[in-house]
Amino acid sequence: MTDFDEFVEKKRLKLPNRRYEYKYPKNVDLIKKLLQECLEKRTSTMWSLYSYRSIAEYMYYGLEMQEVTLEGLRKAVSRIAKENNLEL
């Protein structure tokens, strides 16, 4: 790199912060399915337990998908929910 502008332009052209979705595309379908289940349970008495964090904990501890941190997984779940109109 020769100057700061070139450096900034290179950063701008990088993929947005959606690395989890690109690295693990097979998990996106699972996350969508879990989000849909959570939305269906929203009428139950304990609907507040069906959250992005619960999905992330289930994937992290229950399914042992520990490719990223628990918080990183929760953020990915939140991002996927927003992109697919599945917000809780």
Disulfide bonds with the S-S distance in Angstrom:
none
